[in-house]
Amino acid sequence: MMHHHRRTRSSLILQGALVSLLLLSNVVEVQGQTLQAVGFTPKDEGNAFNELELAKDIRAMREAHTNFTLKKSIYTTGGDSNTGSLTLQGLSLNAEDKWGQYPMYRVYTQGYNLLGQEVEGDQQGNFDGKPVAHYADTLVNDLFLLNVTNIEAEAALSMNVAMAFYCTLYDMLTACKQNLVDQAHVALDKAAAFYIGADQVPGDSTTGYFLYNLAQFVGERFNQFSIDGDSQVLANSNVLAALNLIQSHLDGDKCSSPLGISEVRDVVKSLWSNVNQILLQMLIHRAKTYTPGKPTDFVELYSLALLPQVAACQSDLFVSLLKYTVTLNVDSSTEADLFATLQQSYSCFGVTCSQIGAYAENLVPECDEGSLETLAGYEPNEDERVKSRIDRDIRMMRWMMEAKAYDGAQDIYEYGWNSIFTLQQLAKAEAGAFVGSDYVAMATYFANAQDKDFADAIVMQILQGT
């Protein structure tokens, strides 16, 4: 964790006993549950066998309780599950080689580079003295030093597995862009496995060990059930619907056209929003269930699982959220500021007030969307708010290019992330902007007044190195 905390070992051990009463301490094993049983029918469940089985390593880490030596061995080399060479640690250590061009992975490495320099005093490219490419593994290993029950398993899930889910969706998208539909299906099956995991019973928070289980646990505390009488929480229903929609898109020949690929990519983006919803709700839950006078390590964990996205989005919110979740322990004097800052940052995560909802029968009320965001004191309507976020795409592109992730920069440029139009549409004067005399003068200088794609051509040449 961030090293400015002055914490005693004894207080952390005492907290461990309390933490064991919280999230997912009651592990129930149900053999034989499949992806299809939960609501996603893979093309071939054998495609994702190792990814499904890896969930059992999270279970084994929880079951190890205070045996931190065993727990670390499970994390680094695997437990008794049959996952081949796939390990929880390997998800982080191998990410740079596998997923180094993907946008959100690069947001996190660049975000942790910023945290390393500004908080830890690290050199460029390091976080806590280790390469930023291994940020998730570095954080999990730091947590082993705390000897706090369950926190390492939650970290491996919220950092390593969550990023693997997202990046495997991008494996699918990359294959789709090349119209390699069979490869796209394989990647989609793996992504579903990273979300659901082995032994998950539908709508049950006491079985399963991956993101579906985490969503069930916290969604119940926000009273977010899909329909009356259905035990499955809304986040899980939405994720399953999105995974099935992607599968339908792949079967429906969407990968053969730019418009179809854009539709698939839109669903991938929505899935990342769903994961953010889960992590944000867990942060709120942890910020309301801490033990007064004790270090709020779990709040810090979930904040660190989210902070890079805020750093890529809005600097002042990043500084404030860092202060209230990492620099300071949460207590009654900081709770209100923490929740206000967190709610102001929702647009950075692609979530809304209603999506997060109210915690524990209004213990933390649902925020008011209209009061969260102004433009230099001006209160715009929602459409103008979303348009104004195009600067966030520019910042993301800059981070991609600093990391030489040109494919990731091109993805943000062509498809966008934060605004309702893209930088490419803006370059082509397709975003509703008025084409005036200055634009014509620029077009004439670079090409001719009839060529509205001159700016796009320049950007694409830079991104593609042509």
C-alpha positions as CSV (number, residue, x, y, z in Angstrom):
1,M,0.0,0.0,0.0
2,M,1.0,3.7,0.0
3,H,3.8,4.0,2.5
4,H,2.9,7.3,4.1
5,H,0.6,5.5,6.5
6,R,2.1,5.2,10.0
7,R,0.4,2.0,11.1
8,T,1.3,-0.5,13.9
9,R,1.4,-4.2,13.2
10,S,-0.7,-4.9,16.3
11,S,-3.6,-2.7,15.1
12,L,-3.6,-4.4,11.7
13,I,-3.7,-7.9,13.3
14,L,-6.6,-6.8,15.4
15,Q,-8.4,-5.5,12.4
16,G,-8.0,-8.9,10.7
17,A,-10.4,-10.5,13.1
18,L,-13.0,-8.0,12.2
19,V,-12.4,-8.1,8.5
20,S,-13.0,-11.9,8.6
21,L,-16.6,-11.1,9.5
22,L,-17.1,-9.0,6.4
23,L,-17.0,-9.8,2.7
24,L,-17.3,-13.4,1.6
25,S,-15.9,-14.9,4.8
26,N,-18.5,-17.7,4.5
27,V,-17.2,-19.7,1.5
28,V,-19.6,-22.3,0.2
29,E,-18.3,-24.7,-2.5
30,V,-20.8,-25.9,-5.2
31,Q,-19.3,-28.2,-7.7
32,G,-20.2,-28.3,-11.4
33,Q,-21.7,-24.9,-11.9
34,T,-21.1,-23.7,-15.4
35,L,-21.2,-20.5,-17.4
36,Q,-24.4,-21.7,-19.0
37,A,-26.1,-22.3,-15.6
38,V,-25.5,-18.6,-14.7
39,G,-26.8,-17.2,-18.0
40,F,-24.1,-17.2,-20.6
41,T,-23.7,-20.1,-23.1
42,P,-20.2,-20.2,-24.4
43,K,-19.3,-21.5,-27.8
44,D,-17.1,-24.0,-26.1
45,E,-16.6,-24.0,-22.3
46,G,-13.3,-25.8,-22.8
47,N,-12.0,-22.5,-24.2
48,A,-12.2,-21.0,-20.8
49,F,-11.5,-23.9,-18.5
50,N,-8.3,-22.5,-16.9
51,E,-9.9,-19.1,-16.4
52,L,-13.0,-20.7,-14.7
53,E,-10.8,-22.8,-12.5
54,L,-8.6,-19.8,-11.4
55,A,-11.5,-18.6,-9.3
56,K,-10.8,-21.5,-7.0
57,D,-7.5,-19.9,-6.2
58,I,-9.4,-16.9,-4.8
59,R,-11.4,-19.4,-2.7
60,A,-8.3,-21.1,-1.5
61,M,-6.7,-17.8,-0.5
62,R,-9.8,-17.0,1.6
63,E,-9.9,-20.4,3.2
64,A,-6.2,-20.0,4.2
65,H,-7.4,-17.3,6.6
66,T,-4.3,-16.3,8.6
67,N,-1.9,-18.7,7.0
68,F,-0.2,-16.0,5.0
69,T,2.6,-18.2,3.8
70,L,0.1,-20.6,2.2
71,K,-2.0,-17.7,0.9
72,K,1.0,-16.2,-0.9
73,S,2.0,-19.5,-2.4
74,I,-1.5,-19.9,-3.8
75,Y,-1.3,-16.4,-5.3
76,T,2.1,-16.9,-6.9
77,T,2.1,-20.5,-8.0
78,G,-1.5,-21.6,-7.8
79,G,-3.5,-23.8,-5.4
80,D,-5.0,-27.2,-6.1
81,S,-7.1,-25.9,-9.0
82,N,-6.3,-27.2,-12.5
83,T,-5.4,-23.9,-14.3
84,G,-2.3,-25.0,-16.2
85,S,0.2,-22.2,-16.1
86,L,-2.4,-19.5,-15.3
87,T,-2.0,-17.9,-11.9
88,L,-3.4,-14.8,-10.2
89,Q,0.1,-13.3,-10.0
90,G,0.7,-14.1,-13.7
91,L,-2.3,-12.0,-14.7
92,S,-0.3,-9.0,-13.6
93,L,3.2,-10.0,-14.5
94,N,2.3,-11.0,-18.0
95,A,-0.1,-8.1,-18.7
96,E,2.5,-5.8,-20.4
97,D,3.4,-8.4,-23.0
98,K,-0.2,-9.4,-23.7
99,W,-2.2,-6.2,-23.2
100,G,0.3,-3.4,-23.4
101,Q,-1.5,-1.7,-26.3
102,Y,-4.9,-1.7,-24.7
103,P,-6.3,1.7,-23.4
104,M,-7.5,1.0,-19.9
105,Y,-4.4,-1.1,-19.0
106,R,-2.3,1.9,-20.1
107,V,-4.5,4.3,-18.1
108,Y,-3.6,2.2,-15.0
109,T,0.2,2.0,-15.7
110,Q,0.3,5.7,-16.3
111,G,-1.8,6.4,-13.3
112,Y,0.4,4.3,-11.1
113,N,3.4,6.0,-12.6
114,L,1.9,9.3,-11.4
115,L,1.1,7.8,-7.9
116,G,4.7,6.5,-7.7
117,Q,6.3,9.8,-8.5
118,E,3.9,12.1,-6.5
119,V,3.2,9.9,-3.5
120,E,6.0,7.3,-3.2
121,G,8.9,9.5,-4.6
122,D,9.7,6.8,-7.2
123,Q,11.6,7.3,-10.4
124,Q,9.8,7.5,-13.7
125,G,8.3,4.2,-14.6
126,N,8.1,2.8,-11.1
127,F,5.5,2.3,-8.4
128,D,6.8,1.4,-4.9
129,G,10.2,0.6,-6.4
130,K,8.8,-1.9,-9.0
131,P,7.9,-1.4,-12.7
132,V,4.5,0.2,-13.2
133,A,3.7,-2.6,-15.6
134,H,3.4,-4.8,-12.5
135,Y,1.3,-2.3,-10.4
136,A,-1.3,-4.9,-9.4
137,D,1.2,-7.5,-8.3
138,T,3.1,-4.8,-6.4
139,L,0.0,-3.8,-4.5
140,V,-1.1,-7.4,-3.7
141,N,2.4,-8.2,-2.4
142,D,2.4,-5.0,-0.3
143,L,-0.9,-6.2,1.3
144,F,0.7,-9.5,2.4
145,L,2.9,-7.4,4.7
146,L,-0.2,-6.1,6.6
147,N,-1.3,-9.6,7.7
148,V,-4.9,-8.5,7.3
149,T,-7.3,-11.5,6.7
150,N,-8.9,-11.6,3.2
151,I,-7.5,-8.3,1.9
152,E,-5.0,-9.9,-0.5
153,A,-7.8,-12.1,-2.1
154,E,-9.9,-9.0,-2.6
155,A,-7.0,-7.1,-4.1
156,A,-6.2,-9.9,-6.5
157,L,-9.9,-9.9,-7.6
158,S,-10.4,-6.2,-7.9
159,M,-7.0,-5.5,-9.5
160,N,-5.6,-8.6,-11.3
161,V,-8.9,-10.3,-12.3
162,A,-10.8,-7.1,-13.1
163,M,-8.1,-6.0,-15.5
164,A,-7.9,-9.4,-17.0
165,F,-11.7,-9.3,-17.7
166,Y,-11.4,-6.0,-19.4
167,C,-8.3,-6.9,-21.4
168,T,-9.7,-10.2,-22.6
169,L,-12.7,-8.3,-23.9
170,Y,-10.2,-6.2,-25.8
171,D,-8.7,-9.5,-27.1
172,M,-12.1,-10.2,-28.4
173,L,-12.5,-6.7,-29.9
174,T,-9.0,-6.9,-31.6
175,A,-10.0,-10.2,-33.2
176,C,-13.3,-8.7,-34.3
177,K,-11.6,-5.8,-36.0
178,Q,-9.7,-8.4,-38.1
179,N,-13.0,-10.3,-38.7
180,L,-11.5,-13.3,-36.9
181,V,-14.8,-14.4,-35.5
182,D,-13.8,-17.7,-34.1
183,Q,-10.9,-16.1,-32.2
184,A,-13.3,-13.4,-31.0
185,H,-15.6,-16.1,-29.6
186,V,-12.7,-17.8,-27.7
187,A,-11.8,-14.5,-26.1
188,L,-15.4,-13.7,-25.2
189,D,-15.7,-17.1,-23.5
190,K,-12.6,-16.4,-21.5
191,A,-13.8,-12.9,-20.5
192,A,-17.1,-14.5,-19.3
193,A,-15.1,-16.9,-17.2
194,F,-13.1,-14.1,-15.6
195,Y,-16.3,-12.5,-14.6
196,I,-18.3,-15.5,-13.4
197,G,-15.7,-18.1,-12.3
198,A,-16.2,-21.6,-11.2
199,D,-19.0,-22.9,-8.9
200,Q,-21.2,-19.8,-9.1
201,V,-24.9,-20.4,-8.4
202,P,-27.1,-17.8,-10.1
203,G,-28.1,-15.0,-7.8
204,D,-26.2,-16.3,-4.8
205,S,-23.6,-14.3,-2.9
206,T,-22.4,-17.2,-0.9
207,T,-21.1,-19.2,-3.8
208,G,-18.5,-18.4,-6.5
209,Y,-15.4,-16.3,-6.1
210,F,-15.0,-13.9,-9.0
211,L,-16.6,-10.6,-10.0
212,Y,-20.1,-12.0,-10.3
213,N,-19.9,-13.0,-6.6
214,L,-18.5,-9.5,-5.6
215,A,-21.4,-7.9,-7.5
216,Q,-23.9,-10.1,-5.7
217,F,-22.4,-9.3,-2.3
218,V,-22.4,-5.5,-2.7
219,G,-25.5,-5.2,-4.9
220,E,-27.6,-6.8,-2.1
221,R,-26.4,-4.0,0.2
222,F,-27.6,-1.4,-2.3
223,N,-30.9,-3.3,-2.7
224,Q,-30.3,-3.5,-6.5
225,F,-32.2,-6.6,-7.6
226,S,-33.1,-7.1,-11.2
227,I,-36.9,-7.7,-10.8
228,D,-39.2,-8.4,-7.9
229,G,-38.5,-11.8,-6.6
230,D,-35.2,-12.3,-8.5
231,S,-32.2,-12.7,-6.4
232,Q,-29.7,-11.7,-9.1
233,V,-28.5,-8.1,-8.7
234,L,-28.9,-5.6,-11.5
235,A,-25.1,-5.3,-12.2
236,N,-24.9,-9.1,-12.9
237,S,-28.0,-9.0,-15.1
238,N,-26.6,-6.2,-17.1
239,V,-23.2,-7.9,-17.5
240,L,-24.8,-11.1,-18.6
241,A,-27.0,-9.3,-21.1
242,A,-24.0,-7.4,-22.5
243,L,-21.9,-10.6,-22.9
244,N,-24.8,-12.3,-24.7
245,L,-25.3,-9.2,-26.9
246,I,-21.6,-9.3,-27.9
247,Q,-22.0,-13.0,-28.7
248,S,-25.0,-12.2,-30.9
249,H,-23.1,-9.4,-32.6
250,L,-20.2,-11.8,-33.4
251,D,-22.7,-14.3,-34.9
252,G,-24.5,-11.6,-36.7
253,D,-21.5,-10.6,-38.9
254,K,-20.9,-7.3,-37.0
255,C,-17.1,-7.8,-37.3
256,S,-17.3,-7.3,-41.1
257,S,-18.1,-3.6,-41.0
258,P,-16.8,-0.5,-39.3
259,L,-20.2,0.3,-37.9
260,G,-20.7,-3.2,-36.6
261,I,-17.2,-3.1,-34.9
262,S,-18.2,0.2,-33.3
263,E,-21.3,-1.4,-31.9
264,V,-19.3,-4.3,-30.4
265,R,-16.9,-1.7,-28.9
266,D,-19.7,0.2,-27.3
267,V,-20.8,-2.9,-25.4
268,V,-17.2,-3.5,-24.2
269,K,-17.2,0.1,-22.9
270,S,-20.5,-0.5,-21.1
271,L,-19.0,-3.6,-19.4
272,W,-16.2,-1.6,-18.0
273,S,-18.8,0.8,-16.6
274,N,-20.4,-2.2,-14.9
275,V,-17.1,-3.3,-13.3
276,N,-16.6,0.3,-12.1
277,Q,-20.1,0.2,-10.5
278,I,-19.1,-2.8,-8.5
279,L,-15.8,-1.4,-7.3
280,L,-17.4,2.0,-6.4
281,Q,-20.1,0.3,-4.4
282,M,-17.5,-1.8,-2.6
283,L,-15.5,1.4,-1.8
284,I,-18.7,2.9,-0.3
285,H,-19.5,-0.3,1.6
286,R,-16.0,-0.4,3.1
287,A,-16.1,3.3,4.0
288,K,-19.3,2.6,6.0
289,T,-18.1,-0.6,7.7
290,Y,-14.7,0.4,9.0
291,T,-13.8,0.0,12.7
292,P,-13.3,3.5,14.3
293,G,-9.7,4.1,15.3
294,K,-8.4,1.4,13.0
295,P,-6.6,1.8,9.6
296,T,-9.1,1.8,6.7
297,D,-7.0,-0.5,4.5
298,F,-10.0,-1.8,2.5
299,V,-11.1,1.7,1.6
300,E,-7.6,2.4,0.4
301,L,-7.6,-0.8,-1.6
302,Y,-10.7,0.0,-3.6
303,S,-9.6,3.6,-4.0
304,L,-6.3,2.4,-5.6
305,A,-8.4,0.1,-7.8
306,L,-10.1,3.2,-9.2
307,L,-7.8,6.2,-8.8
308,P,-5.9,5.9,-12.2
309,Q,-9.2,6.5,-14.0
310,V,-9.7,9.7,-12.1
311,A,-6.1,10.8,-12.7
312,A,-6.8,10.4,-16.5
313,C,-10.0,12.4,-16.1
314,Q,-9.8,15.3,-13.7
315,S,-6.7,16.3,-11.7
316,D,-8.4,18.2,-8.9
317,L,-10.7,15.2,-8.1
318,F,-7.8,12.9,-8.2
319,V,-6.0,15.0,-5.6
320,S,-9.1,15.1,-3.4
321,L,-9.9,11.4,-3.6
322,L,-6.3,10.5,-2.9
323,K,-6.5,12.7,0.2
324,Y,-9.7,11.3,1.6
325,T,-9.1,7.6,0.8
326,V,-5.3,7.1,1.0
327,T,-3.5,10.0,2.8
328,L,-6.1,10.0,5.5
329,N,-8.0,7.2,7.3
330,V,-11.7,7.5,7.0
331,D,-13.5,8.7,10.1
332,S,-16.6,10.6,11.0
333,S,-14.9,13.9,10.2
334,T,-13.9,13.0,6.6
335,E,-16.8,10.7,5.5
336,A,-19.0,13.5,4.0
337,D,-16.1,14.9,2.0
338,L,-15.1,11.5,0.8
339,F,-18.6,10.7,-0.5
340,A,-19.0,14.1,-2.1
341,T,-15.7,13.8,-3.9
342,L,-16.5,10.2,-5.0
343,Q,-19.9,11.2,-6.3
344,Q,-18.4,14.1,-8.2
345,S,-16.1,11.7,-9.9
346,Y,-18.8,9.3,-11.2
347,S,-18.6,10.6,-14.8
348,C,-14.9,9.6,-14.8
349,F,-16.0,6.0,-14.4
350,G,-18.9,6.1,-16.9
351,V,-21.5,5.6,-14.2
352,T,-24.5,7.6,-13.0
353,C,-26.0,8.4,-9.6
354,S,-28.9,6.1,-10.3
355,Q,-26.6,3.3,-11.3
356,I,-24.7,3.4,-8.0
357,G,-27.8,4.1,-6.0
358,A,-28.3,4.5,-2.2
359,Y,-26.4,2.4,0.3
360,A,-28.1,0.5,3.0
361,E,-31.5,2.1,2.9
362,N,-30.1,5.6,2.4
363,L,-27.2,5.4,4.9
364,V,-25.3,7.0,1.9
365,P,-28.0,8.6,-0.2
366,E,-28.1,8.5,-4.0
367,C,-26.6,11.6,-5.4
368,D,-28.3,14.2,-7.6
369,E,-26.9,14.0,-11.1
370,G,-27.7,17.7,-12.0
371,S,-25.7,19.1,-9.1
372,L,-22.4,17.3,-9.7
373,E,-20.8,19.0,-12.6
374,T,-20.3,22.6,-13.7
375,L,-18.2,24.2,-16.4
376,A,-16.2,27.1,-14.8
377,G,-19.3,27.9,-12.7
378,Y,-21.8,27.5,-15.6
379,E,-24.4,24.7,-15.1
380,P,-24.9,23.1,-18.6
381,N,-27.5,20.6,-19.6
382,E,-26.5,16.9,-19.7
383,D,-25.9,16.9,-23.4
384,E,-23.4,19.8,-23.1
385,R,-21.7,18.1,-20.1
386,V,-21.0,15.0,-22.1
387,K,-19.7,16.9,-25.1
388,S,-17.4,18.9,-22.8
389,R,-15.7,15.7,-21.8
390,I,-13.8,15.4,-25.1
391,D,-10.8,16.9,-23.3
392,R,-10.6,13.7,-21.3
393,D,-10.2,11.7,-24.4
394,I,-7.3,14.0,-25.4
395,R,-5.6,13.3,-22.0
396,M,-6.1,9.6,-22.4
397,M,-4.6,9.7,-25.9
398,R,-1.6,11.7,-24.5
399,W,-1.1,9.0,-21.8
400,M,-1.3,6.2,-24.5
401,M,1.3,8.0,-26.7
402,E,3.7,8.6,-23.7
403,A,3.6,4.8,-23.2
404,K,4.0,4.2,-26.9
405,A,0.6,2.5,-26.9
406,Y,-0.3,3.8,-30.3
407,D,-3.0,1.2,-30.9
408,G,-4.7,2.3,-27.7
409,A,-4.4,6.0,-28.7
410,Q,-6.0,5.2,-32.1
411,D,-8.8,3.3,-30.3
412,I,-9.6,6.4,-28.2
413,Y,-9.3,8.7,-31.2
414,E,-11.6,6.6,-33.5
415,Y,-14.2,5.4,-31.0
416,G,-13.9,7.8,-28.0
417,W,-14.4,7.1,-24.4
418,N,-15.9,10.1,-22.5
419,S,-17.9,12.2,-24.9
420,I,-20.9,11.6,-27.2
421,F,-18.7,12.3,-30.2
422,T,-15.1,11.3,-31.0
423,L,-12.0,13.2,-31.8
424,Q,-12.0,11.6,-35.2
425,Q,-15.5,13.0,-35.9
426,L,-14.3,16.4,-34.7
427,A,-11.3,16.2,-37.0
428,K,-13.7,15.4,-39.9
429,A,-16.2,18.1,-39.0
430,E,-18.8,15.4,-38.3
431,A,-19.5,16.5,-34.7
432,G,-22.0,19.2,-35.4
433,A,-19.3,22.0,-35.4
434,F,-19.7,24.9,-37.8
435,V,-17.2,24.8,-40.7
436,G,-16.0,28.4,-40.9
437,S,-13.4,30.4,-42.8
438,D,-10.6,29.3,-40.4
439,Y,-11.3,25.7,-41.1
440,V,-11.4,26.3,-44.9
441,A,-8.0,28.1,-44.6
442,M,-6.5,25.2,-42.8
443,A,-7.9,22.7,-45.3
444,T,-6.6,24.8,-48.2
445,Y,-3.1,24.9,-46.6
446,F,-2.8,21.2,-46.0
447,A,-4.8,19.9,-49.0
448,N,-7.7,21.7,-50.5
449,A,-10.9,23.3,-49.4
450,Q,-13.0,20.4,-50.4
451,D,-11.0,17.9,-48.3
452,K,-12.7,17.7,-44.9
453,D,-10.5,14.8,-43.8
454,F,-7.2,16.7,-43.9
455,A,-6.9,16.9,-40.0
456,D,-7.9,13.2,-39.6
457,A,-5.3,12.2,-42.2
458,I,-2.5,14.0,-40.2
459,V,-3.5,12.4,-36.9
460,M,-3.8,8.9,-38.4
461,Q,-0.3,9.2,-40.1
462,I,1.1,10.0,-36.6
463,L,-0.7,7.2,-34.9
464,Q,0.1,4.6,-37.6
465,G,3.7,5.8,-38.1
466,T,3.2,6.4,-41.8
